[in-house]
Each structure stands twice: as C-alpha cells, then as structure tokens.
Amino acid sequence: MKKISKQLTTLFFALLCTLSTFGGKNPQAYVIFDSQGEKVSFEQMIETVSKKNLVLFGEIHNCPICHWLEAETMKHLHALHGKKLLLGAEMFESDNQLILNEFMKGEISKSSFESEMRLWKNYSTDYAQLVEYAKEHKVPFYATNIPRRYAQIVALKGLDGLDALSDEAKRYIAPLPIPYVVDSATTAMFGTMTAQMGHSSRNPEFMSQAQSIKDATMAWTISQAFVENPDSYFLHFHGSFHSDHYGGIIPFLMQYNSRLSAATISCCRQKDLSQLEEEHIGKADFIICIPEDMVNSY
C-alpha cells in the first residue's frame, strides 16, 4: 500500500512539473476578439452579427478550425433566422448555380454533383458539411464567384479582355464595366507574389483587376439574392482577403445595394493567443485567432 501511495505521489509531482513547464494552461483551438482587440465569446459574436442582414465570414482556406466555426455559425444563424437564411460561397462559381440547385433539390446524384461542379480540392473535408446541411434543411445556397476561366482572362489581359465575351457569358459576371478603383497596395502585393513565384512576366495590375472582378461578382450575386428575397439574411463564406479591413466585396456591395448592413468575421493565426496582435486590430468586426501550429486540412 505504501509503495502504491509513493508511486501516486511521484506521479502527482511529475504532473505538476509538466503543468509548470507549459504554464499550467489548457491548449486553446481559437480565441475570438472584437475589432478593438477585446476577447468575446462565440455567443456574443453570434448575437451581434445576427442583428445585421449580411455576414461576410472570411476564412483561412486550409484551416479546419475556420471551417468548423463556419458550420457552427451557419447552424446558430439558421436557428435564429429559420427560412430567412441564405448561404453563399466563393468556392462555387456562378455558371454552376443550376447544378447546385439540382443537387439541393435531390434531382441529381452526389457523384454527378461532385464531378461537374469544379469543386475545390478540400471540398469533402471543408465545405461538404455546409452544402449537406443546407440540402437537408432546404436553405438556398448561392454560387457567387465568377467562373475561373473569365477571371483568368482578366489576369492575362485586364478587365478590357471581358469585352469580347458574349452576352450569355456576361450573365455570370457583375455588370460591366465594374466600378474598379486602382488599389496600389493590392497591386504591389501581387507584384511581390508574382516575383516570388517566378512569374515576373505577369502584370500585377491585371492580377489586381482579376481580384476585383471576383469581389464584384460575389457582391453582385449577393445583392441580387436580396432583390429576390428582400427580407432575407445572408451568410457568405470566402477567403479573409475578400472582406478584411472592410474592403474587397464590401465597396462593391455598397454600389449595388447601399441598404445592406454587413458584419464581418476574419480569421488569423498567431503564436500567442493571449492578445490580438496590432496588425489584426480593426481588420473585421470579429477576428477569430487560431494557433500557428494548428493542423492544416491540406
């Protein structure tokens, strides 16, 4: 008995030493901050964003915590807004709306849907749960992004390259010409990216324009959803870059429908989650901070 007691005592002190080594803190998968860097709960975030009629959820594409919280946000907002809820995503292209609708109505098989939709490689792990939930609960889902072949035209030829498209093709793009404003910071960023990737021959300004036509098309699709459903509540999923600092999609939305009231959510990674780093302050209404060493989905 004394031997067992001694072993337990030794184990207890070993545990204390281990906890001391790691600061005695439980690992955290995420912390949510408001725009000023104050910590808030998930419930507080949902309560605030639910008062708007549009939520722009900016994700890190390969982060499983982002995708889990997207699904949780969807479920909570559905519980609050019921049949008024609409969903949309950057990951689905506007010319595939018919395929998406057919799958949601059960008119085509899952295999047909997945083979024809030009899905992102992480669809099954990160986005399928959103679509399946919407399908089960009959929540309308909008494919909001420009078809990638048209975005590629802009990346290579600039916005003027879209002028040669047929009227039928232009149905899947925001009305042309879009209210494009030269963004020197974004252009400089693309210039750095192309140089790092060994594509120095690419025009950074055209790449910036390609980003803008994506933002404009997503904004246009969202605005049209409100024309069809004036009293609806829209939750949209996209990369954080498309709504950080209230840019990207939002300026176009204000051009297309200034009556919309949008809340923004962004995701970032930090080594230390105890406080929000200065660079992320003011990035969105809510910033979901995730550990740098969190696993990736790809």
C-alpha positions in Angstrom: 0.0 0.0 0.0 2.9 2.4 0.9 4.5 1.5 -2.4 1.3 2.4 -4.3 1.0 5.6 -2.4 4.6 6.6 -3.1 4.0 5.9 -6.8 0.9 8.1 -6.8 2.8 10.9 -5.1 5.6 10.6 -7.6 3.1 10.7 -10.5 1.4 13.8 -8.9 4.6 15.8 -8.7 5.5 14.8 -12.2 2.2 16.1 -13.4 2.7 19.4 -11.5 6.1 19.7 -13.1 4.6 19.1 -16.6 1.9 21.7 -16.0 4.5 24.2 -14.7 6.6 23.6 -17.8 3.7 24.6 -20.1 2.4 27.4 -17.9 -0.4 25.3 -16.5 -2.7 26.3 -19.3 -5.0 24.2 -21.4 -4.4 24.3 -25.2 -6.8 26.6 -27.0 -8.0 26.0 -30.5 -9.2 29.6 -31.0 -9.9 32.9 -29.3 -12.4 35.5 -30.7 -11.6 39.2 -30.4 -13.8 42.2 -31.4 -12.4 44.9 -33.7 -10.7 46.6 -30.8 -8.9 43.5 -29.6 -11.2 42.7 -26.7 -12.0 39.0 -26.1 -15.5 37.9 -26.7 -17.4 34.6 -26.6 -18.8 32.8 -29.7 -22.3 33.5 -28.3 -21.5 37.3 -28.1 -20.3 37.2 -31.7 -23.4 35.5 -32.9 -25.7 37.8 -31.0 -24.0 40.8 -32.6 -23.8 39.6 -36.2 -27.4 38.3 -36.1 -28.6 41.9 -35.9 -27.3 42.6 -39.4 -28.8 41.2 -42.6 -25.5 40.1 -44.1 -22.5 38.3 -42.6 -19.2 38.0 -44.5 -17.2 35.2 -43.0 -13.6 35.4 -44.1 -11.7 32.1 -43.7 -8.2 30.7 -43.9 -8.8 28.2 -46.7 -6.8 25.3 -45.2 -7.7 25.8 -41.5 -10.1 23.2 -40.0 -11.0 25.4 -37.1 -12.2 28.1 -39.5 -14.4 25.5 -41.3 -15.8 24.1 -38.1 -16.7 27.6 -36.9 -18.3 28.4 -40.2 -20.5 25.4 -39.8 -21.3 26.3 -36.2 -22.1 29.9 -37.3 -24.4 28.6 -40.0 -26.3 26.4 -37.6 -26.7 29.1 -35.0 -27.9 31.7 -37.5 -30.3 29.2 -39.0 -31.7 28.6 -35.6 -32.3 32.3 -35.2 -33.5 33.2 -38.7 -35.0 30.0 -40.0 -36.4 30.2 -43.5 -34.9 33.7 -44.0 -31.4 32.4 -44.1 -29.5 32.3 -47.4 -26.0 30.9 -47.9 -23.3 31.7 -50.5 -19.7 30.9 -51.1 -16.7 32.0 -53.1 -15.9 28.3 -53.6 -18.8 27.8 -56.1 -18.8 29.6 -59.5 -21.9 31.3 -60.8 -22.2 29.3 -64.0 -22.7 26.2 -61.8 -25.7 27.5 -60.0 -28.0 25.2 -61.9 -26.0 22.1 -60.9 -26.0 23.3 -57.3 -29.8 23.8 -57.3 -30.4 20.4 -58.9 -28.3 18.7 -56.2 -30.0 20.7 -53.4 -33.4 19.5 -54.7 -32.3 15.9 -55.0 -32.7 15.9 -58.8 -29.1 14.7 -59.4 -26.8 12.3 -57.6 -24.0 13.3 -55.3 -21.5 11.8 -57.8 -22.9 13.9 -60.6 -22.8 17.0 -58.5 -19.2 16.4 -57.4 -17.9 15.5 -60.9 -19.4 18.6 -62.6 -19.1 21.4 -60.1 -15.3 22.1 -60.4 -15.0 21.7 -56.7 -12.0 22.9 -54.7 -9.7 20.0 -53.6 -10.7 20.4 -50.0 -14.4 20.3 -50.7 -15.1 16.9 -49.0 -13.3 17.9 -45.7 -14.2 21.6 -45.5 -17.3 22.6 -47.5 -19.4 19.5 -48.0 -20.8 19.8 -44.5 -22.2 23.3 -45.4 -23.8 22.0 -48.6 -25.2 18.9 -46.9 -26.7 20.9 -44.1 -28.3 23.4 -46.5 -29.6 20.5 -48.6 -31.1 18.8 -45.5 -32.7 22.0 -44.2 -33.7 23.4 -47.5 -31.6 26.5 -47.1 -30.9 28.3 -50.5 -27.2 28.2 -51.5 -25.8 30.7 -54.0 -22.7 30.1 -56.2 -21.4 33.6 -56.0 -17.9 33.6 -57.7 -17.0 34.5 -61.3 -16.2 31.4 -63.4 -12.5 30.9 -63.1 -12.0 30.9 -66.9 -13.2 34.5 -67.0 -11.1 35.6 -64.0 -8.1 34.1 -65.9 -8.9 36.3 -68.9 -8.6 39.4 -66.6 -5.4 38.1 -65.0 -3.9 37.9 -68.5 -5.5 40.7 -70.4 -7.0 43.1 -67.8 -10.7 44.0 -67.5 -10.9 45.0 -71.1 -10.4 41.4 -72.0 -14.0 40.7 -70.9 -15.4 43.0 -73.6 -15.1 40.2 -76.2 -17.3 37.8 -74.3 -20.8 37.1 -75.5 -23.9 38.4 -73.7 -24.6 34.9 -72.5 -21.2 34.7 -70.9 -21.5 38.1 -69.2 -24.6 36.8 -67.4 -22.2 35.1 -65.0 -20.3 38.3 -64.2 -21.1 41.5 -62.4 -22.4 44.2 -64.8 -19.6 45.6 -66.9 -17.8 47.9 -66.5 -17.3 47.3 -62.8 -16.6 50.4 -60.6 -12.9 49.5 -60.4 -10.6 51.7 -58.5 -6.8 51.3 -58.8 -5.5 49.9 -55.5 -1.8 50.5 -55.4 -1.3 48.4 -52.2 -3.0 45.3 -53.7 -1.1 45.8 -57.0 2.2 46.0 -55.1 1.2 42.8 -53.2 0.6 40.9 -56.4 3.8 42.2 -57.8 5.7 40.7 -54.9 3.8 37.5 -55.1 4.4 37.0 -58.8 8.1 37.7 -58.4 8.4 35.1 -55.5 6.5 32.6 -57.7 8.8 33.1 -60.6 6.1 34.8 -62.7 7.7 38.2 -63.1 6.2 38.5 -66.7 2.7 38.7 -65.3 1.1 42.1 -64.9 0.4 42.9 -61.2 -2.3 45.4 -62.2 -4.2 42.8 -64.2 -4.0 40.4 -61.3 -5.4 43.1 -59.0 -8.2 43.6 -61.6 -8.9 39.9 -61.5 -9.3 40.1 -57.8 -11.7 42.9 -58.2 -13.9 41.2 -60.7 -14.2 38.3 -58.3 -15.2 40.7 -55.5 -17.6 42.5 -57.8 -19.3 39.3 -59.0 -19.7 38.0 -55.4 -21.1 41.3 -54.3 -23.5 41.4 -57.3 -24.7 37.9 -56.7 -25.4 38.7 -53.0 -27.2 41.9 -53.9 -29.4 40.1 -56.4 -30.3 37.5 -53.8 -31.7 40.3 -51.7 -33.7 41.5 -54.8 -35.3 38.1 -55.0 -35.6 37.8 -51.1 -35.9 41.3 -49.6 -36.3 40.2 -46.0 -33.6 37.5 -46.1 -30.5 37.1 -44.0 -27.3 36.1 -45.9 -24.2 34.3 -44.6 -21.3 34.3 -47.1 -18.1 32.3 -47.0 -14.9 33.4 -48.6 -11.2 34.0 -48.0 -10.5 36.6 -45.4 -8.8 38.8 -48.1 -12.1 39.4 -49.7 -13.5 41.4 -46.8 -10.6 42.3 -44.5 -10.5 46.0 -43.5 -14.0 46.3 -44.9 -12.6 46.2 -48.5 -12.9 43.7 -51.3 -16.6 42.7 -51.6 -18.0 45.5 -49.4 -17.3 48.6 -51.6 -19.0 46.8 -54.5 -21.9 45.8 -52.3 -22.4 49.5 -51.3 -22.5 50.3 -55.0 -25.1 47.6 -55.8 -27.3 47.9 -52.7 -26.4 50.6 -50.1 -29.2 49.5 -47.8 -27.4 46.3 -46.9 -26.0 46.1 -43.4 -22.9 43.8 -43.2 -21.0 42.3 -40.3 -17.5 40.9 -41.0 -15.6 38.0 -39.5 -12.0 37.3 -40.2 -9.6 34.6 -39.3 -5.9 34.8 -38.5 -3.0 32.8 -37.0 -0.8 33.8 -34.0 1.8 32.1 -31.9 0.3 33.7 -28.7 -3.5 33.9 -28.3 -3.5 35.9 -25.1 -4.0 39.2 -27.1 -4.7 40.2 -30.6 -1.6 41.5 -32.5 -1.6 45.1 -33.7 -1.7 44.1 -37.4 -5.1 42.4 -36.9 -6.8 45.2 -34.9 -9.7 46.7 -36.9 -9.4 44.0 -39.6 -13.1 43.0 -39.1 -15.9 43.2 -36.6 -14.7 39.9 -35.2 -11.4 38.2 -35.5 -11.0 34.5 -34.9 -7.4 33.9 -33.8 -6.0 30.4 -34.2 -2.7 29.0 -33.1 0.1 29.0 -35.7 0.7 25.3 -35.1 -2.9 24.2 -35.7 -3.0 21.4 -38.3 -4.0 22.2 -41.9 -6.6 20.4 -44.0 -4.1 20.4 -46.9 
